[in-house]
Amino acid sequence: MKNKHLLKKICIHVFLAFWELVVLFPFYWMVLTSFKSYGSYNSEYIPKLFVSSPTLENYISAFSEVNLAGYFGNTVLFTVITTGVMLFVTILAAYAFARLKFKGKNIVFTLFLSLMMIPNELVVITNFVTITNWNLRNTFMGLILPSITSVFYIYLLKENFEQVPEELYKAAKVDGLSDWEYLWKVLLPVCSPTVVTITILKVIECWNSYVWPRLITDNEKYYLVSNGIQEIRENGFGREDIPAMMAAVVVISIPLIILFLLFHNKIMEGVKRGGTKG
């Protein structure tokens, strides 16, 4: 029995190790290619899994031949503003559904959750028509407005708020705190793992946003990194200079990788707390 259990454990670890290699290999290949010179890459009839003469030439080209720094700046601005506004809206909405008492609250929340059943394609079409009618195409406002709310994040934070004991609210009232002060000084610090999780997930969502920015703007001045990479691939050096293209992708991927590595424990803790009642 003991040998059988050990064999099962070894098989699981071998399978996980193999799957990890499968998942990480594309990223390894991307980084590897970014350090190859244009000539050495094109001369490889059989792709090599190592670089004999690494070069930073591709990274220099990625910034000098296209406005990659501008795409970065647009994405940072879009991400910071969108995430900040979304957090404010989400916190207030979640608090209202979790703590405030008003007639028809459960019905309203049920209808609110039903919005998650609407296909994203329909939402994109509606948003596009609305933003176009408001003459907000090719503006940061047009990029940001459709992304400042999230039904899922409101639901996740509401569930977390409801786990906080009612006695804590009563104690805060005895101390003379208003509902506004209770929310910001007591409830949010207690539920900080979920708030951090929502923030990180929204940052990742904004950084990877592609369809909406591609649809609502055709002006390079407002391109985000995802649209910039597509432009490089279609009309820039990415059509021929694959190593330089890979260098640009690596540069864009690094911030999210660092963010995830730093806060992955917070993400798991926040999701677990938000999905557990009692």
C-alpha positions in Angstrom: 0.0 0.0 0.0 2.8 2.4 0.9 4.6 1.7 -2.4 1.4 2.2 -4.3 0.9 5.6 -2.7 4.5 6.6 -3.4 4.2 5.6 -7.1 1.0 7.6 -7.4 2.7 10.6 -5.9 5.6 10.3 -8.3 3.3 10.0 -11.3 1.5 13.1 -10.2 4.7 15.1 -9.8 6.0 13.9 -13.2 2.8 14.9 -14.9 2.8 18.3 -13.2 6.5 18.8 -14.2 5.7 17.9 -17.8 2.7 20.2 -17.9 4.8 23.0 -16.4 7.3 22.6 -19.2 4.6 22.7 -21.8 3.2 25.9 -20.4 6.5 27.7 -19.9 8.2 26.6 -23.2 6.5 29.3 -25.4 7.7 32.0 -23.0 11.2 30.5 -23.0 11.2 30.4 -26.8 10.0 34.0 -27.0 12.8 35.2 -24.6 15.4 33.1 -26.4 14.4 34.4 -29.8 14.6 38.0 -28.6 18.3 37.6 -27.9 19.2 36.2 -31.3 20.5 38.4 -34.1 18.4 38.7 -37.2 21.1 36.9 -39.2 21.5 34.0 -36.8 17.7 33.5 -36.5 17.2 33.3 -40.3 20.2 31.0 -40.7 18.8 28.3 -38.4 17.3 25.6 -40.5 16.8 23.6 -37.3 15.8 25.9 -34.3 18.3 25.9 -31.5 17.3 25.8 -27.8 20.2 28.1 -26.8 21.9 31.3 -27.9 25.6 31.2 -28.7 26.0 34.9 -29.1 23.2 36.9 -27.3 22.6 40.5 -28.4 20.5 43.4 -27.1 20.2 44.8 -30.6 16.5 43.7 -30.8 15.5 45.5 -27.7 17.1 48.7 -29.0 15.2 48.3 -32.3 11.9 47.7 -30.4 12.1 51.2 -28.9 13.9 53.1 -31.7 11.9 51.9 -34.7 8.4 52.3 -33.2 6.7 54.3 -30.5 6.8 51.5 -28.0 7.5 54.0 -25.1 4.3 55.9 -26.2 2.3 52.7 -26.1 3.6 52.0 -22.6 2.6 55.5 -21.4 -0.9 55.2 -22.9 -1.4 51.8 -21.3 -0.1 53.0 -17.9 -2.5 56.0 -18.0 -5.4 53.8 -19.1 -4.7 51.2 -16.5 -4.3 53.6 -13.5 -7.4 55.7 -14.2 -9.6 52.7 -15.1 -8.6 50.6 -12.1 -9.0 53.6 -9.7 -12.5 54.5 -10.9 -13.5 50.9 -11.1 -12.4 50.2 -7.5 -14.3 53.2 -6.2 -17.5 52.2 -8.1 -17.1 48.5 -7.1 -16.5 49.3 -3.4 -19.6 51.5 -3.1 -21.8 49.1 -5.1 -20.7 46.1 -3.1 -21.2 47.9 0.2 -24.7 48.9 -0.8 -25.7 45.4 -1.7 -24.0 43.8 1.4 -24.9 46.3 4.2 -27.5 48.7 3.2 -31.2 47.8 3.5 -33.6 49.0 0.9 -36.8 47.7 -0.7 -36.2 45.2 -3.6 -32.5 44.8 -2.9 -32.4 41.1 -3.6 -34.4 41.5 -6.8 -32.1 44.3 -8.0 -29.0 42.3 -7.2 -30.4 39.2 -9.0 -31.1 41.3 -12.1 -27.7 42.8 -11.7 -26.1 39.3 -11.7 -28.1 38.4 -14.8 -26.0 40.9 -16.7 -23.2 38.3 -16.6 -25.2 36.1 -18.9 -25.1 38.7 -21.7 -22.5 37.8 -24.3 -19.6 40.2 -24.4 -20.0 40.7 -28.1 -23.4 42.3 -27.5 -22.0 44.6 -24.9 -19.1 45.6 -27.2 -21.6 46.5 -30.0 -23.8 48.6 -27.5 -20.8 50.3 -26.1 -19.4 51.1 -29.5 -22.7 52.7 -30.7 -22.9 54.7 -27.4 -19.3 56.0 -27.5 -19.6 56.9 -31.2 -22.9 58.8 -30.6 -21.1 60.7 -27.8 -18.2 61.6 -30.2 -15.7 59.9 -27.9 -13.9 57.8 -30.4 -10.1 58.3 -30.4 -10.2 59.7 -26.9 -9.0 58.3 -23.5 -12.5 58.9 -22.2 -13.9 56.6 -24.8 -11.3 53.9 -23.9 -12.0 54.2 -20.2 -15.7 54.5 -19.8 -16.9 51.0 -20.7 -14.3 49.4 -18.3 -15.2 51.2 -15.0 -17.7 48.6 -13.8 -17.6 44.9 -13.3 -20.5 42.7 -12.1 -18.1 39.9 -11.1 -15.9 42.1 -9.0 -18.9 43.7 -7.3 -20.2 40.2 -6.5 -16.9 39.0 -5.2 -16.4 42.0 -2.9 -20.1 41.9 -1.7 -19.6 38.2 -0.6 -16.5 39.2 1.3 -18.2 42.2 3.0 -21.0 39.9 4.1 -18.6 37.7 5.9 -17.6 40.5 8.3 -19.5 40.0 11.6 -22.4 42.3 12.2 -21.0 42.9 15.8 -18.1 44.8 14.2 -20.6 47.2 12.5 -22.4 47.8 15.8 -19.2 48.4 17.7 -18.2 51.0 15.1 -21.6 52.7 15.5 -21.1 52.8 19.3 -17.7 54.5 18.7 -19.5 57.2 16.6 -18.5 56.1 13.1 -20.7 56.9 10.2 -21.4 54.3 7.5 -18.9 56.1 5.2 -16.2 56.0 7.9 -17.0 52.4 8.8 -16.6 51.4 5.1 -13.2 53.1 4.7 -11.7 52.7 8.1 -13.0 49.3 9.2 -14.5 47.2 6.4 -11.9 47.8 3.7 -8.9 47.0 5.9 -10.5 43.8 7.0 -11.3 42.8 3.4 -8.0 44.1 2.0 -6.9 40.7 0.4 -10.0 40.7 -1.8 -9.5 44.4 -2.7 -5.9 43.7 -3.6 -7.0 40.7 -5.7 -9.6 42.8 -7.6 -7.0 45.5 -8.2 -4.4 43.1 -9.6 -6.9 41.3 -11.8 -8.2 44.6 -13.2 -4.7 45.8 -13.9 -4.0 42.6 -15.8 -7.3 43.0 -17.7 -6.5 46.6 -18.6 -2.9 45.8 -19.7 -4.1 42.9 -21.9 -7.1 44.8 -23.3 -7.2 44.4 -27.1 -10.7 44.2 -28.7 -12.2 47.4 -27.3 -9.1 49.7 -27.9 -8.7 48.2 -31.4 -12.4 48.9 -32.1 -12.7 52.4 -30.6 -9.5 54.0 -31.9 -7.6 54.1 -35.2 -5.3 56.8 -34.1 -1.8 55.6 -33.1 -1.7 58.4 -30.5 -4.1 56.4 -28.4 -2.8 52.9 -29.0 -2.2 50.6 -26.0 0.6 48.0 -25.9 -1.6 45.2 -27.2 -2.7 47.3 -30.2 0.9 48.6 -30.7 2.2 45.0 -30.9 -0.5 44.2 -33.5 0.5 47.3 -35.5 4.1 46.3 -35.4 3.3 42.8 -36.6 1.1 44.0 -39.4 2.8 47.2 -40.6 6.1 47.4 -38.8 9.3 45.5 -38.6 7.5 42.5 -37.0 6.6 41.2 -40.5 10.2 40.3 -41.2 12.3 40.9 -38.1 10.9 38.2 -35.8 13.6 38.6 -33.1 12.9 42.3 -32.7 9.2 41.5 -32.5 9.8 39.0 -29.8 11.9 41.6 -27.9 8.9 44.0 -28.0 6.6 41.3 -26.6 9.0 40.4 -23.8 9.2 44.1 -22.8 5.4 44.3 -22.7 5.1 41.0 -20.8 7.6 41.8 -18.0 5.4 44.1 -15.9 2.6 41.6 -15.6 4.9 38.8 -14.8 6.5 40.7 -12.0 3.1 41.8 -10.7 1.8 38.3 -10.6 5.0 36.9 -9.0 4.8 39.5 -6.2 1.1 39.2 -5.5 0.0 35.7 -6.5 -0.5 34.7 -2.8 -2.8 37.7 -2.4 -4.7 36.8 -5.5 -5.4 33.2 -4.2 -6.2 34.4 -0.7 -8.7 37.0 -2.0 -10.4 34.7 -4.4 -10.7 32.1 -1.6 -12.1 34.5 0.9 -14.5 36.0 -1.6 -15.9 32.6 -2.6 -16.3 31.2 1.0 -19.3 32.0 3.1 -19.5 31.7 6.9 
